[in-house]
Amino acid sequence: MDDIIYSFIVPVFNEEKVLPELFKRLEGVLSQVEGAAEVLLIDDGSSDQSYPLLQQQFAKDNRFKVIKFSRNFGHQNAVTAGLDQAQGQAVIVMDADLQDPPETVFDMIKQWKAGFDVVHAVRQSRQGETWFKLASANLFYRFLERITETKIVRNAGDFRLMDRKVVQAFRRLREQHRFIRGLSCWVGFKQGCVLYQRHERFAGATKYPLKKMLRLAVNAITSFSDWPLRIAFIVGSIVSLTAIMGIITIIILKFFTAWFVPGWTSIISILGFLNGITMMMVGLLGVYVGKIFQEIKRRPLYILEVTHGLEEGR
């Protein structure tokens, strides 16, 4: 095969209903791009018929290469595996559910050719998503923008194009808890954007329910900011000062006025409040300590079970 110009990275997790249409549309895109291209399909431990369909596509068209994980390692690690194996001069990351239309790639390529090293696909509208998801996503990115020094593109997911030098820099980042849309901004280089209409999921159910979204949000906040720790210190200081003032007030009332009424209610209330704050702060510290614990074990981000179409040593 000629030198690869474009690499498409597509994580797949239980997408058997979507894959035939995905292959069809990707084939259409590959037929129109200038230069050789490859598609890296990463099976992230699917339990349906996704992997057999990926094998069939590879047998039909060897531009579609398959990476199968030994188990489910998560979307962000699947993207990382694709970045580790991609050979293209421009690497495009996209989801398999067709909410991010593959045809948007042509606008991204224009930006890349114009000199941008990272091209983010920014959602101009988001079809088929609830008001709660839209509102919470908007609030989250506004909040993240304020607490981190890294300027993260608002309303952009993992759908983006990265130049090869960006991918090579990205490969050096091996942290366990990954927030790729933040890391792609953190590495720097010349960043650009294209607008697109995000579609409804073609078929099947979302692979990012509320629980996974919350986990991703916690990873994003704790990976790019120590702001929660500073807030914990401030809140703890305020509560401690308030408690000291309360103790002084109680002493004054007891010895210099007749208003003081002895009893356990006030003591229990104060202790309960202070213990609750303490437990909250310890829990917050535990999040950071837990991340340190995961990092120092240095476990691999993913384990490959089998690959199809990848050269030896890739």
URTA-V696459 format. One record per pair of residues at least 12 apart in sequence whose C-alpha atoms are under 10 Angstrom apart, sorted by the first residue. I is the first residue (numbers start at 1). J is the second residue. If there is no record, write none. Layout:
I:J
I:J
//
This chain:
1:36
1:37
1:63
2:35
2:36
2:37
3:35
3:36
3:37
3:87
3:88
3:89
4:35
4:36
4:37
4:38
4:86
4:87
4:88
4:89
4:90
5:33
5:34
5:35
5:36
5:37
5:38
5:87
5:88
5:89
5:90
5:91
5:164
6:30
6:33
6:34
6:35
6:36
6:37
6:38
6:39
6:86
6:87
6:88
6:89
6:90
6:91
6:92
6:109
6:161
6:163
6:164
7:36
7:37
7:38
7:39
7:40
7:63
7:82
7:83
7:85
7:86
7:87
7:88
7:89
7:90
7:91
7:92
7:93
7:161
7:162
7:164
8:26
8:30
8:37
8:38
8:39
8:40
8:41
8:64
8:82
8:83
8:86
8:87
8:88
8:90
8:91
8:92
8:93
8:94
8:102
8:105
8:161
9:38
9:39
9:40
9:41
9:42
9:65
9:78
9:79
9:80
9:81
9:82
9:83
9:85
9:86
9:91
9:92
9:93
9:94
9:95
9:96
9:159
10:22
10:39
10:40
10:41
10:42
10:43
10:66
10:75
10:78
10:79
10:82
10:92
10:93
10:94
10:95
10:96
10:97
10:159
11:40
11:41
11:42
11:43
11:44
11:67
11:74
11:75
11:76
11:77
11:78
11:79
11:80
11:81
11:82
11:93
11:94
11:95
11:96
11:97
12:41
12:42
12:43
12:44
12:45
12:46
12:50
12:51
12:54
12:67
12:68
12:75
12:78
12:79
12:95
12:96
12:97
12:207
13:42
13:43
13:44
13:45
13:46
13:47
13:48
13:50
13:51
13:72
13:74
13:75
13:78
13:95
13:96
13:97
13:207
14:43
14:44
14:45
14:46
14:47
14:48
14:49
14:50
14:51
14:96
14:204
14:205
14:207
15:43
15:46
15:47
15:48
15:49
15:50
15:51
15:53
15:96
15:97
15:203
15:204
15:205
15:206
15:207
16:46
16:47
16:48
16:49
16:50
16:51
16:52
16:53
16:54
16:203
16:204
17:48
17:49
17:50
17:97
17:202
17:203
17:204
17:205
18:50
18:96
18:97
18:98
18:201
18:202
18:203
18:204
19:49
19:50
19:53
19:54
19:57
19:96
19:97
19:98
19:202
19:203
20:53
20:54
20:57
21:96
21:97
21:98
21:202
21:203
22:95
22:96
22:97
22:98
22:101
22:102
22:202
23:39
23:53
23:54
23:57
23:64
23:96
25:98
25:101
25:102
25:103
26:39
26:64
26:101
26:102
26:103
27:39
27:61
27:63
27:64
28:102
28:103
29:102
29:103
29:104
29:105
29:106
30:63
30:102
32:103
32:106
33:105
33:106
33:109
36:63
36:88
37:63
37:64
37:87
37:88
37:89
37:90
37:91
38:62
38:63
38:64
38:65
38:86
38:87
38:88
38:91
38:309
39:58
39:62
39:63
39:64
39:65
39:66
39:82
39:86
39:88
39:91
39:92
40:63
40:64
40:65
40:66
40:67
40:79
40:81
40:82
40:83
40:85
40:86
40:93
40:308
40:309
40:310
41:54
41:55
41:58
41:64
41:65
41:66
41:67
41:68
41:78
41:79
41:81
41:82
41:96
41:307
41:308
42:54
42:65
42:66
42:67
42:68
42:69
42:75
42:77
42:78
42:79
42:80
42:81
42:82
42:304
42:307
43:66
43:67
43:68
43:69
43:70
43:71
43:72
43:73
43:75
43:78
43:304
43:307
44:67
44:68
44:69
44:70
44:71
44:72
44:73
44:74
44:75
44:77
44:78
44:79
44:302
44:304
45:68
45:69
45:70
45:71
45:72
45:73
45:74
45:78
45:305
46:68
46:69
46:70
46:71
46:72
47:71
47:72
51:66
51:67
51:68
54:66
54:67
54:68
54:308
55:67
55:307
55:308
58:308
58:309
59:308
59:309
62:308
62:309
62:310
63:309
64:308
64:309
65:307
65:308
65:309
65:310
66:82
66:306
66:307
66:308
66:309
66:310
67:81
67:82
67:85
67:304
67:305
67:306
67:307
67:308
67:309
67:310
68:303
68:304
68:305
68:306
68:307
68:308
69:81
69:302
69:303
69:304
69:305
69:306
69:307
70:302
70:303
70:304
70:305
70:306
71:302
71:303
71:304
71:305
72:302
72:303
73:301
73:302
73:303
74:178
74:212
74:301
74:302
75:95
75:158
75:178
75:180
75:207
75:208
76:158
76:176
76:177
76:178
76:179
76:180
76:181
76:216
76:301
77:176
77:177
77:178
77:179
77:180
77:300
77:301
77:302
77:303
78:301
78:302
79:93
79:94
79:95
79:158
79:180
80:93
80:167
80:170
80:171
80:173
80:174
80:178
80:180
80:301
80:302
81:171
81:301
81:302
81:303
81:304
83:162
83:164
83:167
83:168
83:170
83:171
84:167
84:168
84:170
84:171
84:172
84:314
85:171
85:310
85:311
85:313
85:314
86:164
86:167
86:168
86:310
86:314
87:164
87:167
87:314
88:162
88:163
88:164
88:167
89:162
89:163
89:164
89:165
89:166
89:167
90:109
90:112
90:113
90:117
90:118
90:161
90:162
90:163
90:164
90:165
90:166
90:167
91:118
91:160
91:161
91:162
91:163
91:164
91:166
91:167
92:105
92:108
92:109
92:118
92:119
92:120
92:158
92:159
92:160
92:161
92:162
92:163
93:105
93:157
93:158
93:159
93:160
93:161
93:162
94:121
94:157
94:158
94:159
94:160
94:161
95:157
95:158
95:159
96:201
96:202
97:199
97:200
97:201
97:202
97:203
97:204
97:205
97:206
97:207
98:198
98:199
98:200
98:201
98:202
98:203
99:126
99:127
99:128
99:197
99:198
99:199
99:200
99:201
99:202
99:203
100:121
100:123
100:126
100:157
100:158
100:159
100:196
100:197
100:198
100:199
100:200
100:201
101:159
101:196
101:197
101:198
101:199
102:159
103:196
104:121
104:159
104:160
104:194
104:195
104:196
104:197
105:119
105:121
105:159
105:160
105:161
105:194
107:119
107:121
107:193
107:194
107:195
107:196
108:120
108:121
108:160
108:161
108:162
108:192
108:193
108:194
108:195
109:161
109:162
110:194
111:161
111:191
111:192
111:193
111:194
112:161
112:162
112:163
112:190
112:191
112:192
112:193
114:192
115:163
115:190
115:191
115:192
116:161
116:162
116:163
116:189
116:190
116:191
116:192
116:193
117:161
117:162
117:163
117:164
117:165
117:166
117:167
117:188
117:189
117:190
117:191
117:192
118:160
118:161
118:162
118:163
118:164
118:166
118:167
118:184
118:185
118:187
118:188
118:189
118:190
118:191
118:192
118:193
119:159
119:160
119:161
119:162
119:163
119:184
119:190
119:191
119:192
119:193
119:194
120:153
120:154
120:155
120:156
120:157
120:158
120:159
120:160
120:161
120:162
120:181
120:184
120:185
120:191
120:192
120:193
120:194
120:195
121:153
121:155
121:156
121:157
121:158
121:159
121:160
121:161
121:192
121:193
121:194
121:195
121:196
121:197
121:198
122:153
122:154
122:155
122:156
122:157
122:158
122:159
122:160
122:192
122:193
122:194
122:195
122:196
122:197
122:198
123:154
123:155
123:156
123:157
123:159
123:194
123:195
123:196
123:197
123:198
123:199
124:155
124:156
124:194
124:195
124:196
124:197
124:198
125:155
125:195
125:196
125:197
125:198
125:199
126:155
126:196
126:197
126:198
126:199
126:200
127:197
127:198
127:199
127:200
127:201
128:198
128:199
128:200
128:201
129:198
129:199
129:200
129:201
133:210
133:213
134:155
137:154
137:155
137:213
137:217
138:154
138:155
140:154
140:217
140:220
140:221
141:153
141:154
141:155
141:156
141:217
141:220
142:154
142:155
143:221
144:182
144:217
144:220
144:221
144:224
144:225
145:221
146:225
146:227
147:221
147:224
147:225
147:226
147:227
147:228
148:220
148:221
148:222
148:223
148:224
148:225
148:226
148:227
149:186
149:224
149:225
150:182
150:183
150:185
150:186
150:187
150:188
150:224
150:225
151:182
151:185
151:186
151:188
152:181
152:182
152:183
152:184
152:185
152:186
153:181
153:182
153:184
153:185
153:191
153:192
153:193
154:181
155:195
156:181
156:193
156:194
156:195
157:180
157:181
157:182
158:179
158:180
158:181
158:182
158:184
159:181
160:181
160:184
160:192
160:193
160:194
161:184
161:192
161:193
162:184
162:189
162:191
163:189
163:190
165:189
166:184
166:187
166:188
166:189
166:190
167:184
167:187
169:184
169:187
169:188
170:183
170:184
170:186
170:187
173:187
174:295
174:298
174:299
174:300
174:301
175:223
175:291
175:292
175:294
175:295
175:296
175:298
175:299
175:300
175:301
176:219
176:291
176:292
176:294
176:295
176:296
176:297
176:298
176:299
176:300
176:301
176:302
177:215
177:216
177:218
177:219
177:220
177:222
177:223
177:291
177:294
177:295
177:301
178:216
178:219
178:220
178:223
178:301
179:216
179:217
179:218
179:219
179:220
179:221
179:223
179:224
180:220
181:220
182:220
182:221
182:223
182:224
183:220
183:223
183:224
186:224
218:287
219:287
219:288
219:291
222:284
222:287
222:288
222:291
223:288
223:291
226:288
228:281
228:284
228:285
228:288
229:281
229:284
229:285
229:288
231:281
232:277
232:278
232:280
232:281
232:282
232:284
232:285
233:281
235:277
235:281
236:274
236:277
236:278
236:280
236:281
239:273
239:274
239:277
239:278
240:274
240:277
243:270
243:271
243:273
243:274
246:270
247:267
247:270
250:266
//
